[in-house]
Amino acid sequence: MNLISSLQPPLCLEKSEVFQGDAFKLIKRIPDASLGLVLCSPPYNIGKSYEKGMFGTLDDYREVMSGLIEGLAGKISESGSVCWQVGNYVKNGSVFPLDYLFFELFIRNGFKLRNRIIWRFNFGLHAKRRFSGRYETILWFTKGDSYTFNLDPVRVPQIYPGKRKKSEGGYVPSGNPKGKNPSDFWEFDAKAAFGEKAVWDIPNVKANHPEKTDHPCQFPNEIADRCIMALTNKGDVVCDPFAGVGTTLACAAARDRIGIGFELEQSYRDRAIERIAMAQKGDLKVRPSGKSVRRPVQGEKVSTVPEEWHNEGGN
């Protein structure tokens, strides 16, 4: 063992933990082939407070992220997965879809794309010179072909449970009594998601969301929960290289997995550790999966057309 490695021993992955420091350096200390799932929403290089000084141009961003993914490749087990949730890099009104960039980087490192999941939400910044962005993507990659995939915990109700198919013994139900496979389009209508359209309804974490903390771009628990249940088993290690306030890690801990993450900001790390502890006790407040997203009803002030709009063609 050389001097450098002796000063930087492998990280302990026996319990959920948030390590403070640079993910690009700490990832090297994860034991090889030890991760069951890497699940995160990385920085988009769009000027958020937690990105200051991390990147420069889009080419700089690509180079830095390329090094991170190359380092991650050897840390994921042969049955392991990556769920990489991204939006767009925008400069001077020009949009560059980051899933395009990351697809290339992961494929170059031997990963296989299993799904490109569309996550649609109703709230966000309003654009003025283009249509307002209301979706992001989750790229699900696997390390190999013998990957973990537990469909039963994330099935949704059959739309046509009475549908039948012909068999040797006559006509039998064509569906699975446990439910159907969710689609790769997750939107914000829980009734539809769990009954009619069978998509995943996961609102982004905004002002009145029960999970809201002081982090400006918080990851919804429902996304983490679905991915963790489907792509890992109890006891597996789930890693978030950009842990933030620890949503992924808290969810992993609540599901009897080990959540490991890295975070530069001390305040976010402290909050993440607190949330992990609450999740392990069952005390962390989260939005229940399948809960309908509230819509204003007729007569409420926020759903009433202002008087000023009546002569402006408002609707």
C-alpha positions as CSV (number, residue, x, y, z in Angstrom):
1,M,0.0,0.0,0.0
2,N,1.4,3.4,-1.0
3,L,1.5,6.5,1.2
4,I,-1.5,8.1,-0.4
5,S,-3.8,5.1,-0.1
6,S,-2.7,4.5,3.5
7,L,-3.7,8.1,4.4
8,Q,-7.1,7.6,2.7
9,P,-8.6,4.2,3.9
10,P,-11.7,2.8,2.3
11,L,-15.0,4.3,3.6
12,C,-17.0,2.2,6.0
13,L,-20.3,1.1,4.4
14,E,-21.8,-0.7,7.4
15,K,-24.3,2.0,8.3
16,S,-25.9,5.0,6.7
17,E,-23.6,8.0,6.7
18,V,-23.1,11.4,5.0
19,F,-19.4,12.1,4.5
20,Q,-18.5,15.8,4.2
21,G,-16.3,16.6,1.3
22,D,-15.8,16.5,-2.5
23,A,-17.6,13.7,-4.2
24,F,-15.1,13.7,-7.0
25,K,-12.4,12.7,-4.5
26,L,-14.4,10.7,-1.9
27,I,-15.8,8.3,-4.6
28,K,-12.3,6.9,-4.9
29,R,-12.4,5.6,-1.4
30,I,-15.6,3.5,-1.9
31,P,-14.6,-0.2,-2.0
32,D,-14.9,-1.7,-5.5
33,A,-18.1,-3.5,-6.6
34,S,-19.8,-2.5,-3.3
35,L,-22.7,-0.4,-4.4
36,G,-26.1,-1.8,-5.3
37,L,-27.5,1.5,-6.6
38,V,-26.3,5.0,-7.3
39,L,-29.2,7.4,-7.2
40,C,-28.9,11.1,-7.5
41,S,-29.7,14.4,-9.2
42,P,-26.3,16.0,-9.9
43,P,-25.7,19.7,-10.3
44,Y,-26.8,21.0,-13.7
45,N,-24.2,23.8,-13.9
46,I,-26.9,26.5,-14.0
47,G,-25.6,28.8,-11.3
48,K,-27.2,27.5,-8.1
49,S,-25.6,28.5,-4.9
50,Y,-24.2,25.0,-4.2
51,E,-22.5,25.0,-7.6
52,K,-20.3,28.0,-7.2
53,G,-16.8,27.4,-8.3
54,M,-17.5,23.7,-9.3
55,F,-17.7,24.1,-13.1
56,G,-17.2,26.6,-15.9
57,T,-18.3,26.0,-19.4
58,L,-20.4,23.1,-20.6
59,D,-17.2,21.4,-21.8
60,D,-15.6,21.8,-18.4
61,Y,-18.8,20.3,-16.8
62,R,-18.6,17.3,-19.2
63,E,-14.9,16.7,-18.4
64,V,-15.5,16.8,-14.6
65,M,-18.6,14.6,-14.8
66,S,-16.7,12.2,-17.1
67,G,-14.1,11.7,-14.4
68,L,-16.8,11.1,-11.7
69,I,-18.6,8.5,-13.8
70,E,-15.4,6.7,-14.7
71,G,-14.7,6.5,-11.0
72,L,-18.2,5.2,-10.2
73,A,-18.0,2.5,-12.8
74,G,-15.8,0.2,-10.7
75,K,-17.7,0.8,-7.5
76,I,-21.0,-0.6,-8.6
77,S,-21.7,-4.3,-8.3
78,E,-22.5,-6.5,-11.3
79,S,-26.1,-6.6,-10.3
80,G,-26.2,-2.9,-9.5
81,S,-27.8,0.1,-11.2
82,V,-27.6,3.9,-11.6
83,C,-30.6,6.2,-11.6
84,W,-29.3,9.6,-12.9
85,Q,-32.0,12.3,-12.7
86,V,-31.3,15.5,-14.8
87,G,-32.9,18.4,-16.5
88,N,-31.4,20.9,-18.9
89,Y,-28.3,23.2,-19.0
90,V,-29.6,26.6,-20.2
91,K,-27.4,29.5,-21.4
92,N,-28.7,32.6,-23.1
93,G,-32.0,30.9,-23.7
94,S,-30.4,28.0,-25.5
95,V,-31.3,24.6,-24.0
96,F,-28.9,21.6,-23.9
97,P,-30.6,18.4,-22.5
98,L,-28.2,16.9,-20.0
99,D,-29.5,13.4,-20.4
100,Y,-27.9,13.5,-23.9
101,L,-24.6,14.3,-22.3
102,F,-24.8,11.7,-19.6
103,F,-26.0,9.0,-21.8
104,E,-22.8,9.2,-23.8
105,L,-20.6,9.2,-20.6
106,F,-22.3,6.2,-19.1
107,I,-22.3,4.1,-22.3
108,R,-18.6,4.9,-22.7
109,N,-18.0,3.3,-19.3
110,G,-19.8,0.1,-20.1
111,F,-23.3,0.8,-18.7
112,K,-26.5,-0.3,-20.4
113,L,-29.5,2.0,-20.6
114,R,-32.7,0.2,-19.4
115,N,-35.2,3.1,-19.3
116,R,-35.3,6.8,-20.0
117,I,-38.0,7.8,-17.6
118,I,-40.0,11.1,-18.1
119,W,-40.8,12.9,-14.8
120,R,-43.4,15.5,-15.4
121,F,-44.4,18.2,-12.9
122,N,-46.9,21.1,-12.9
123,F,-44.8,23.7,-11.2
124,G,-41.6,25.5,-12.0
125,L,-40.0,28.6,-13.5
126,H,-42.1,30.3,-16.2
127,A,-40.2,30.9,-19.5
128,K,-40.8,34.1,-21.5
129,R,-39.3,33.3,-24.9
130,R,-39.9,29.5,-25.0
131,F,-42.4,27.0,-23.6
132,S,-42.0,26.5,-19.9
133,G,-40.1,23.4,-19.0
134,R,-42.3,20.9,-17.0
135,Y,-40.4,17.6,-17.2
136,E,-37.0,16.1,-16.4
137,T,-35.6,12.7,-17.1
138,I,-34.3,9.8,-15.0
139,L,-31.7,7.6,-16.9
140,W,-31.7,4.0,-15.5
141,F,-28.5,2.2,-16.3
142,T,-27.3,-1.2,-15.2
143,K,-23.7,-2.5,-14.9
144,G,-24.5,-5.9,-16.4
145,D,-27.4,-8.1,-17.6
146,S,-28.0,-9.9,-14.2
147,Y,-29.3,-6.8,-12.5
148,T,-31.7,-6.5,-9.6
149,F,-35.3,-5.7,-10.6
150,N,-38.1,-6.2,-8.1
151,L,-41.3,-5.3,-10.0
152,D,-43.9,-6.4,-7.4
153,P,-43.2,-3.6,-4.9
154,V,-43.9,-0.9,-7.5
155,R,-46.7,-2.4,-9.5
156,V,-49.8,-0.3,-10.2
157,P,-53.4,-1.5,-10.5
158,Q,-54.5,-3.1,-13.7
159,I,-56.6,-0.8,-15.9
160,Y,-58.5,-3.8,-17.5
161,P,-58.4,-6.5,-14.8
162,G,-61.2,-8.4,-16.7
163,K,-59.3,-8.6,-19.9
164,R,-58.7,-12.2,-21.0
165,K,-56.5,-14.2,-23.4
166,K,-56.9,-17.5,-25.1
167,S,-55.1,-20.5,-23.7
168,E,-55.4,-24.3,-24.0
169,G,-58.0,-24.4,-21.3
170,G,-60.1,-21.6,-22.7
171,Y,-59.9,-17.9,-21.9
172,V,-58.0,-16.8,-18.8
173,P,-57.1,-13.4,-17.3
174,S,-54.3,-11.8,-19.3
175,G,-53.0,-9.6,-16.5
176,N,-51.1,-10.2,-13.3
177,P,-53.3,-10.2,-10.2
178,K,-50.6,-8.2,-8.3
179,G,-50.9,-5.3,-10.8
180,K,-49.2,-4.1,-14.0
181,N,-45.7,-2.8,-14.8
182,P,-45.6,1.0,-14.4
183,S,-44.9,3.0,-17.5
184,D,-41.8,5.1,-18.0
185,F,-43.8,8.4,-17.8
186,W,-44.4,9.7,-14.3
187,E,-46.8,12.6,-14.0
188,F,-48.7,14.6,-11.4
189,D,-52.1,13.1,-11.0
190,A,-52.1,10.4,-8.4
191,K,-55.6,9.1,-9.2
192,A,-54.5,8.5,-12.7
193,A,-51.2,7.2,-11.7
194,F,-52.6,4.5,-9.5
195,G,-55.8,3.8,-11.3
196,E,-56.4,5.0,-14.8
197,K,-53.2,5.7,-16.6
198,A,-50.8,3.8,-14.4
199,V,-48.0,6.4,-14.4
200,W,-46.0,7.6,-11.4
201,D,-47.3,10.8,-9.8
202,I,-44.5,12.6,-8.0
203,P,-44.7,16.3,-7.4
204,N,-41.5,18.4,-7.1
205,V,-40.6,19.7,-3.6
206,K,-41.9,23.3,-3.5
207,A,-43.1,25.7,-0.8
208,N,-45.9,23.7,0.9
209,H,-44.5,20.2,0.3
210,P,-44.2,18.3,3.6
211,E,-40.6,17.4,2.8
212,K,-39.4,21.0,2.1
213,T,-36.2,22.1,3.7
214,D,-33.9,25.0,2.9
215,H,-32.3,23.2,-0.1
216,P,-33.3,25.0,-3.3
217,C,-33.5,21.8,-5.5
218,Q,-34.6,19.0,-3.2
219,F,-35.2,15.5,-4.5
220,P,-38.7,14.1,-3.9
221,N,-38.9,11.1,-1.6
222,E,-41.3,9.3,-3.9
223,I,-38.8,9.1,-6.8
224,A,-36.1,7.7,-4.4
225,D,-38.5,5.3,-2.8
226,R,-39.7,3.7,-6.1
227,C,-36.1,3.3,-7.5
228,I,-34.8,1.9,-4.2
229,M,-37.6,-0.7,-3.8
230,A,-37.4,-1.8,-7.5
231,L,-33.7,-1.9,-8.0
232,T,-32.2,-3.0,-4.6
233,N,-32.7,-5.6,-1.9
234,K,-32.5,-5.2,1.9
235,G,-29.0,-4.7,3.0
236,D,-27.8,-3.2,-0.3
237,V,-25.7,0.0,-0.3
238,V,-27.3,3.0,-2.0
239,C,-25.0,5.9,-2.8
240,D,-25.8,9.5,-3.6
241,P,-22.7,11.4,-4.6
242,F,-24.5,14.8,-4.3
243,A,-26.5,14.1,-1.1
244,G,-27.9,17.5,-0.4
245,V,-30.2,17.2,2.6
246,G,-30.2,13.4,2.3
247,T,-33.5,12.4,0.7
248,T,-32.0,9.4,-1.1
249,L,-30.1,8.3,2.0
250,A,-33.0,8.7,4.4
251,C,-35.2,6.7,2.1
252,A,-32.6,4.0,1.8
253,A,-32.3,3.8,5.6
254,A,-36.1,3.7,6.0
255,R,-36.2,0.7,3.6
256,D,-33.5,-1.2,5.5
257,R,-30.8,-0.4,3.0
258,I,-27.5,1.5,3.7
259,G,-27.4,5.0,2.4
260,I,-24.0,6.5,1.7
261,G,-23.5,10.1,0.4
262,F,-21.2,13.0,0.1
263,E,-22.0,16.7,0.7
264,L,-19.8,19.8,0.7
265,E,-22.1,22.1,2.6
266,Q,-21.9,21.6,6.4
267,S,-25.5,22.8,6.9
268,Y,-26.9,20.4,4.3
269,R,-24.9,17.5,5.7
270,D,-26.1,18.2,9.2
271,R,-29.7,18.3,8.0
272,A,-29.1,15.0,6.0
273,I,-27.8,13.2,9.1
274,E,-30.8,14.4,11.1
275,R,-33.2,13.2,8.4
276,I,-31.6,9.8,8.2
277,A,-32.0,9.4,12.0
278,M,-35.6,10.4,11.7
279,A,-36.2,8.0,8.9
280,Q,-34.7,5.1,10.8
281,K,-37.2,5.8,13.7
282,G,-40.1,6.2,11.3
283,D,-40.5,9.9,12.2
284,L,-39.5,11.6,9.0
285,K,-42.4,13.5,7.4
286,V,-42.7,12.5,3.7
287,R,-45.4,12.9,1.1
288,P,-47.3,9.5,0.9
289,S,-47.0,7.8,-2.5
290,G,-50.2,8.0,-4.4
291,K,-51.6,11.0,-2.5
292,S,-53.5,13.3,-4.9
293,V,-51.9,16.6,-5.8
294,R,-54.2,19.3,-4.6
295,R,-55.8,21.4,-7.3
296,P,-57.6,24.7,-6.5
297,V,-61.4,24.3,-6.7
298,Q,-63.8,26.7,-8.3
299,G,-64.5,29.6,-6.0
300,E,-61.1,29.8,-4.4
301,K,-59.4,33.1,-4.8
302,V,-56.4,31.6,-6.5
303,S,-58.6,29.9,-9.1
304,T,-60.7,33.0,-9.8
305,V,-59.9,35.2,-12.8
306,P,-58.9,38.7,-11.6
307,E,-61.1,41.6,-12.5
308,E,-58.1,43.2,-14.3
309,W,-58.1,40.4,-16.8
310,H,-61.7,40.5,-18.0
311,N,-60.9,43.1,-20.6
312,E,-57.6,41.5,-21.5
313,G,-59.0,38.2,-22.8
314,G,-57.9,36.3,-19.7
315,N,-59.3,32.8,-19.2
